[in-house]
Amino acid sequence: MATQLYKIVKDKNAELIVDHLEQATSLFERGKGLLGRHDLEEKQGLWIKPCNNIHTFFMKFKIDCVFLDERLVIQRIASNMKPFRVAGPVWKARSVIELRAGTAEKAGLAVGDQLYVVS
């Protein structure tokens, strides 16, 4: 994974959604995703780009998947995805942020919300 870490903020009130965001941009990193991990900590996530669909094959825990367009506007949210599931393709999506299950609901994320990624 890329060593630089980012944070995600929601536009409405600059609420911090994720404070430990890793990027997966190479073919290997995108293919591996969260495989091999046992969980995600609260406020931790993985930003996969480019990407418009994901799977949870061989994963050990549930995740939330937030599909974003090129402007980082939420196009779809797949909440509490269990292992061995598929989400997408989401045609307008250009990237996906994978979060700990329940994070999207807890943060009040919704389709159409603008997110900002800051370093």
C-alpha positions as CSV (number, residue, x, y, z in Angstrom):
1,M,0.0,0.0,0.0
2,A,1.1,3.6,-0.5
3,T,2.8,4.9,2.5
4,Q,1.2,8.4,2.5
5,L,-1.9,8.4,4.7
6,Y,-4.9,10.6,4.1
7,K,-8.0,11.8,5.9
8,I,-11.6,11.9,4.6
9,V,-13.9,14.8,5.6
10,K,-17.6,15.3,4.7
11,D,-18.7,18.6,3.3
12,K,-21.7,19.4,5.4
13,N,-19.9,20.1,8.6
14,A,-16.3,19.2,7.9
15,E,-16.8,16.1,10.0
16,L,-13.8,13.7,10.1
17,I,-14.9,10.4,8.7
18,V,-11.6,8.6,8.4
19,D,-8.2,9.7,9.9
20,H,-6.1,6.8,8.6
21,L,-6.8,6.3,4.8
22,E,-4.4,4.1,2.8
23,Q,-4.4,4.2,-1.0
24,A,-4.3,1.2,-3.3
25,T,-3.4,2.3,-6.8
26,S,-1.2,-0.3,-8.3
27,L,-2.7,-3.4,-9.9
28,F,-1.3,-5.6,-7.1
29,E,-2.5,-3.3,-4.3
30,R,-6.0,-3.0,-5.9
31,G,-6.3,-6.7,-6.3
32,K,-5.2,-7.5,-2.8
33,G,-7.3,-4.8,-1.1
34,L,-8.0,-5.8,2.4
35,L,-7.3,-9.5,2.0
36,G,-5.2,-10.9,4.8
37,R,-6.4,-8.4,7.4
38,H,-8.6,-9.5,10.3
39,D,-10.4,-6.2,10.8
40,L,-10.3,-2.4,10.2
41,E,-10.0,-0.1,13.1
42,E,-12.6,2.7,13.6
43,K,-11.8,5.7,11.4
44,Q,-9.5,3.5,9.2
45,G,-10.1,2.9,5.5
46,L,-8.7,1.8,2.1
47,W,-9.1,4.0,-1.0
48,I,-9.0,1.9,-4.2
49,K,-8.5,3.8,-7.4
50,P,-9.3,3.4,-10.2
51,C,-12.2,1.1,-9.3
52,N,-15.9,0.8,-9.9
53,N,-16.7,-2.6,-8.4
54,I,-15.4,-4.7,-5.6
55,H,-15.6,-8.2,-4.1
56,T,-15.2,-9.5,-0.6
57,F,-14.1,-13.0,-1.5
58,F,-11.9,-14.6,1.2
59,M,-12.3,-11.7,3.5
60,K,-12.7,-12.3,7.3
61,F,-15.0,-9.4,8.2
62,K,-17.8,-7.2,6.9
63,I,-17.1,-3.8,5.3
64,D,-18.9,-0.7,4.0
65,C,-18.0,0.4,0.4
66,V,-18.4,4.0,-0.7
67,F,-18.3,4.4,-4.5
68,L,-17.1,7.9,-5.6
69,D,-17.1,9.7,-8.9
70,E,-14.2,11.7,-10.2
71,R,-15.2,14.7,-8.0
72,L,-15.5,12.5,-4.9
73,V,-19.3,12.7,-4.8
74,I,-20.9,9.5,-3.4
75,Q,-22.6,7.5,-6.1
76,R,-23.5,4.4,-4.1
77,I,-23.0,2.9,-0.6
78,A,-22.9,-0.8,-0.1
79,S,-23.2,-1.2,3.7
80,N,-22.3,-4.2,5.9
81,M,-21.0,-6.3,3.0
82,K,-20.4,-9.8,4.2
83,P,-17.5,-12.0,2.9
84,F,-17.9,-13.6,-0.5
85,R,-20.1,-10.8,-1.9
86,V,-19.8,-8.5,-5.0
87,A,-20.8,-4.8,-5.3
88,G,-20.9,-3.0,-8.6
89,P,-20.1,-2.2,-11.2
90,V,-21.2,1.4,-10.5
91,W,-20.8,3.1,-13.8
92,K,-20.2,6.6,-12.6
93,A,-17.8,5.5,-9.9
94,R,-14.0,6.1,-10.4
95,S,-12.9,4.9,-6.9
96,V,-14.1,3.1,-3.8
97,I,-13.4,3.6,-0.2
98,E,-13.6,0.5,2.0
99,L,-14.5,1.2,5.6
100,R,-15.2,-0.7,8.8
101,A,-18.8,-2.0,8.7
102,G,-21.2,0.5,10.1
103,T,-19.0,3.5,9.5
104,A,-21.2,4.9,6.6
105,E,-24.4,4.8,8.7
106,K,-22.6,6.1,11.8
107,A,-21.2,9.1,9.9
108,G,-24.5,9.8,8.1
109,L,-23.1,9.3,4.6
110,A,-25.6,9.4,1.8
111,V,-25.6,9.3,-2.0
112,G,-24.8,12.8,-3.3
113,D,-22.6,13.8,-0.3
114,Q,-19.3,15.5,-1.3
115,L,-16.2,14.0,0.4
116,Y,-12.8,15.6,0.6
117,V,-9.5,13.8,0.9
118,V,-6.8,15.7,2.7
119,S,-3.2,14.8,3.6
